């Protein structure tokens, strides 16, 4: 019978023993080619081993999300403060100035809108087109437990094959549908499947209980998804707890661009991720920067 992970207490995740990373600073990447490592080193800081990605790809299935109505006005000014931008090829070509010298993680899956079954996705970007746009990685949604689970997994493995051929890392995004439980048991399952089948890093959600078992049992870096908008202090606390629990950074969208002061917020998040700044200190920094900007207006 398959091990359904029903008895977590019997499992040995060894959360107190860091995974060794011979040959490279990122876990699971030591055997990759030079070009793949170089692109990963653009997305993840070699100094901290972490990243603050700015996710602005919501429009690929939601349309003009609040805060993303005008990428040119709301997001381009934030680019200098992010370690990487996660977006679609349409927004990259039409709206992001080529002089913005930030690594791009490009959304490569798509199909259904919020009006349809979201797990019914396909690969939506040709890898050669991604190369033309000089991206550092591509991202694809994986719906473990979703109606079209097998298709989404197969989409990811096909993209990994193409990425290995051309030296482009693939980030698997663990999607959570309406019927799926958001707990460590589910995310251990989803993240491990993505890593086992070739994803070079995984984006997943933070859970307060046993998150460290999710990161410990995944042999590639995990980046925390920001999720829905929550108060700034709560978002900073979530980011802090995630990196302390083993995440290699965050990929935040709404908790940055829907903040009262997005620039102040992304600066505070960066301090939490790269400098281990405590949430209360980071929130004080956010308030100070926000208030200073208001007095200058």
C-alpha positions as CSV (number, residue, x, y, z in Angstrom):
1,X,0.0,0.0,0.0
2,X,1.2,3.6,-0.7
3,X,2.5,5.6,2.2
4,X,-0.3,8.2,2.6
5,X,1.7,10.3,5.1
6,X,-0.9,9.6,7.7
7,X,1.6,9.2,10.6
8,X,3.9,12.2,10.4
9,X,5.4,11.4,13.8
10,X,7.1,8.3,12.4
11,X,8.8,10.2,9.6
12,X,12.3,11.6,10.0
13,X,12.5,15.0,8.2
14,X,15.7,16.1,10.1
15,X,14.6,19.7,10.0
16,X,17.7,20.7,12.1
17,X,20.2,19.3,9.5
18,X,20.7,21.6,6.5
19,X,20.9,19.8,3.1
20,X,24.5,19.9,1.7
21,X,24.9,21.7,-1.6
22,X,28.3,20.7,-3.0
23,X,29.3,22.7,-6.1
24,X,26.8,25.5,-5.7
25,X,25.1,27.6,-3.1
26,X,21.6,26.4,-3.9
27,X,20.3,23.1,-2.7
28,X,19.9,20.5,-5.4
29,X,21.7,22.5,-8.1
30,X,25.2,21.2,-7.8
31,X,25.0,18.9,-10.8
32,X,23.4,21.4,-13.2
33,X,25.2,23.0,-16.1
34,X,27.0,26.3,-15.9
35,X,24.3,28.2,-17.7
36,X,21.5,26.9,-15.5
37,X,23.5,27.8,-12.4
38,X,24.3,31.2,-13.7
39,X,20.6,31.9,-14.3
40,X,19.7,30.6,-10.9
41,X,22.3,32.9,-9.4
42,X,20.6,35.9,-11.0
43,X,17.3,35.0,-9.4
44,X,18.7,34.0,-6.0
45,X,21.3,36.2,-4.3
46,X,24.6,34.3,-3.9
47,X,25.3,36.3,-0.7
48,X,22.1,35.2,1.1
49,X,21.0,32.3,-1.0
50,X,17.5,33.9,-1.1
51,X,15.3,36.0,-3.4
52,X,12.5,38.6,-3.3
53,X,10.6,38.0,-6.4
54,X,7.8,40.4,-7.4
55,X,4.8,38.5,-8.8
56,X,2.8,40.5,-11.3
57,X,1.5,37.6,-13.5
58,X,-2.0,37.5,-12.1
59,X,-3.6,39.0,-15.2
60,X,-2.9,35.8,-17.2
61,X,-6.1,34.3,-15.8
62,X,-7.7,37.1,-13.6
63,X,-7.4,40.1,-16.0
64,X,-6.6,43.6,-14.6
65,X,-6.2,42.7,-10.9
66,X,-6.4,45.6,-8.4
67,X,-3.0,47.2,-8.4
68,X,-2.1,45.8,-11.8
69,X,-4.4,48.0,-13.9
70,X,-1.4,49.9,-15.2
71,X,1.8,47.9,-15.0
72,X,3.7,50.8,-16.5
73,X,2.6,53.2,-13.7
74,X,2.4,50.8,-10.7
75,X,4.9,48.1,-11.2
76,X,7.8,49.4,-13.3
77,X,8.8,51.8,-10.5
78,X,9.1,48.8,-8.1
79,X,11.4,46.8,-10.4
80,X,14.7,48.3,-9.0
81,X,13.8,47.0,-5.5
82,X,13.0,43.4,-6.5
83,X,15.5,40.6,-7.1
84,X,13.4,39.2,-9.9
85,X,10.2,39.9,-11.7
86,X,7.6,37.1,-12.3
87,X,5.3,38.1,-15.2
88,X,4.0,37.0,-18.6
89,X,5.6,37.5,-22.0
90,X,2.9,39.9,-23.1
91,X,3.6,42.3,-20.2
92,X,7.4,41.9,-20.7
93,X,7.3,42.8,-24.3
94,X,4.7,45.6,-24.1
95,X,5.4,47.3,-20.8
96,X,8.7,46.5,-19.1
97,X,11.5,48.7,-20.5
98,X,14.5,46.6,-21.8
99,X,16.7,48.8,-19.7
100,X,15.2,47.2,-16.5
101,X,18.1,44.9,-15.8
102,X,16.3,42.5,-13.5
103,X,16.1,38.7,-14.0
104,X,12.8,37.5,-15.4
105,X,10.8,34.5,-14.3
106,X,8.3,34.1,-17.1
107,X,4.8,32.5,-16.7
108,X,4.8,29.7,-19.2
109,X,1.4,28.0,-18.5
110,X,-2.1,29.2,-19.2
111,X,-5.5,28.5,-20.8
112,X,-8.5,28.9,-18.6
113,X,-9.7,32.1,-17.0
114,X,-11.2,32.5,-13.5
115,X,-14.5,31.6,-15.2
116,X,-13.4,28.0,-16.0
117,X,-11.7,25.1,-14.3
118,X,-8.2,26.5,-13.6
119,X,-6.4,23.1,-13.6
120,X,-7.1,22.7,-17.3
121,X,-3.9,24.5,-18.3
122,X,-1.4,23.9,-21.2
123,X,2.1,25.1,-21.9
124,X,1.6,28.6,-23.2
125,X,5.1,29.7,-24.1
126,X,7.6,28.2,-26.5
127,X,11.0,27.8,-24.9
128,X,12.8,29.4,-27.8
129,X,10.6,32.5,-27.4
130,X,11.6,32.6,-23.7
131,X,15.2,32.5,-24.8
132,X,14.6,35.4,-27.2
133,X,13.4,37.4,-24.3
134,X,16.5,36.5,-22.2
135,X,14.6,35.1,-19.3
136,X,16.3,33.6,-16.3
137,X,13.6,31.0,-15.5
138,X,10.1,29.9,-16.5
139,X,7.2,29.1,-14.2
140,X,4.4,26.6,-14.6
141,X,1.4,25.8,-12.5
142,X,1.0,22.3,-11.1
143,X,-2.4,21.2,-9.8
144,X,-1.7,18.2,-7.5
145,X,-5.1,16.9,-6.6
146,X,-6.9,19.0,-9.2
147,X,-9.2,17.7,-11.9
148,X,-6.4,17.9,-14.5
149,X,-3.6,16.9,-12.2
150,X,-1.9,14.6,-14.7
151,X,-2.0,17.1,-17.5
152,X,-0.4,19.8,-15.4
153,X,2.3,17.5,-14.2
154,X,3.0,16.4,-17.8
155,X,3.1,20.1,-18.8
156,X,5.8,20.6,-16.1
157,X,7.9,17.6,-17.2
158,X,7.8,18.7,-20.8
159,X,8.9,22.2,-19.8
160,X,11.7,20.7,-17.7
161,X,12.9,18.7,-20.7
162,X,13.0,21.8,-22.8
163,X,14.6,23.8,-20.0
164,X,17.4,21.2,-19.6
165,X,18.0,21.3,-23.3
166,X,18.5,25.1,-23.3
167,X,19.7,25.8,-19.8
168,X,16.6,27.5,-18.5
169,X,15.5,26.7,-14.9
170,X,11.8,25.8,-14.3
171,X,9.9,26.9,-11.3
172,X,6.9,24.8,-10.4
173,X,4.0,26.6,-8.8
174,X,1.9,24.4,-6.5
175,X,-1.7,25.5,-7.2
176,X,-4.4,25.2,-4.5
177,X,-7.9,24.7,-5.8
178,X,-11.1,25.4,-3.9
179,X,-11.4,21.8,-2.7
180,X,-7.8,21.3,-1.6
181,X,-6.7,21.6,2.0
182,X,-3.8,24.0,2.7
183,X,-1.7,22.2,5.2
184,X,1.8,20.8,5.5
185,X,0.8,17.3,4.4
186,X,-0.6,18.6,1.1
187,X,2.4,20.9,0.4
188,X,4.9,18.1,1.3
189,X,3.1,16.0,-1.3
190,X,2.9,18.7,-4.0
191,X,6.4,20.1,-3.6
192,X,8.1,16.7,-3.5
193,X,6.3,15.5,-6.6
194,X,7.4,18.7,-8.5
195,X,11.0,18.2,-7.3
196,X,11.1,14.5,-8.0
197,X,9.9,15.1,-11.6
198,X,12.6,17.8,-12.3
199,X,11.5,21.2,-11.2
200,X,14.6,23.3,-10.3
201,X,12.7,25.3,-7.6
202,X,9.2,25.4,-6.3
203,X,6.8,28.2,-5.3
204,X,4.3,27.2,-2.6
205,X,2.3,28.6,0.2
206,X,3.3,29.1,3.9
207,X,1.5,27.2,6.6
208,X,2.0,28.0,10.3
209,X,2.2,24.3,11.4
210,X,5.1,22.1,10.2
211,X,6.2,24.3,7.3
212,X,9.8,23.3,8.1
213,X,8.9,19.7,7.1
214,X,7.8,21.0,3.7
215,X,11.2,22.7,3.0
216,X,13.2,19.9,4.6
217,X,11.6,17.2,2.4
218,X,12.0,19.1,-0.8
219,X,15.4,18.7,-2.4
220,X,15.2,22.0,-4.3
221,X,14.7,25.6,-3.1
222,X,11.2,26.6,-2.0
223,X,10.0,30.2,-2.6
224,X,7.0,31.3,-0.5
225,X,3.9,32.6,-2.4
226,X,2.5,35.8,-0.9
227,X,-1.1,34.9,-1.4
228,X,-4.0,37.3,-0.8
229,X,-3.5,40.8,0.7
230,X,-3.1,40.8,4.4
231,X,-2.0,43.6,6.8
232,X,1.6,44.7,6.3
233,X,2.8,43.4,9.7
234,X,1.2,40.0,9.1
235,X,2.8,39.8,5.7
236,X,6.2,40.6,7.0
237,X,5.7,38.1,9.8
238,X,4.7,35.4,7.3
239,X,7.8,36.1,5.2
240,X,10.1,36.0,8.3
241,X,8.6,32.7,9.5
242,X,8.9,31.2,6.0
243,X,12.6,31.9,5.6
244,X,13.3,30.9,9.1
245,X,11.4,27.7,8.3
246,X,13.7,27.0,5.4
247,X,12.3,28.9,2.4
248,X,14.8,30.4,0.0
249,X,12.8,33.6,-0.3
250,X,9.4,34.9,-1.3
251,X,7.5,35.6,-4.5
252,X,5.1,38.3,-3.3
253,X,2.6,40.2,-5.4
254,X,-0.6,41.6,-3.8
255,X,1.1,42.1,-0.4
256,X,3.5,44.5,-2.1
257,X,1.6,46.2,-5.0
258,X,-1.6,46.5,-3.0
259,X,0.2,48.0,0.0
260,X,-0.4,51.6,1.0
261,X,3.2,52.2,0.0
262,X,4.6,49.4,-2.3
263,X,8.1,50.8,-2.4
264,X,8.4,50.9,1.4
265,X,6.9,47.4,1.6
266,X,9.2,45.7,-0.8
267,X,12.2,47.3,0.9
268,X,10.9,46.0,4.3
269,X,10.4,42.5,2.8
270,X,13.9,42.5,1.4
271,X,15.4,43.3,4.8
272,X,13.4,40.4,6.3
273,X,14.5,37.9,3.6
274,X,18.1,38.9,3.1
275,X,19.0,40.3,6.5
276,X,16.8,38.2,8.8
277,X,15.2,41.5,10.2
278,X,12.5,40.7,12.7
279,X,8.9,41.5,11.7
280,X,8.4,44.3,14.2
281,X,11.6,46.1,13.1
282,X,10.7,45.6,9.4
283,X,7.2,47.1,10.1
284,X,8.8,50.1,11.8
285,X,11.0,50.5,8.7
286,X,8.0,50.3,6.5
287,X,6.2,52.9,8.5
288,X,9.2,55.2,8.5
289,X,9.7,55.0,4.8
290,X,6.0,55.4,4.1
291,X,5.7,58.5,6.3
292,X,8.9,60.0,4.8
293,X,7.5,59.6,1.3
294,X,4.2,61.1,2.3
295,X,5.9,64.2,3.7
296,X,7.8,64.6,0.4
297,X,4.7,64.5,-1.8
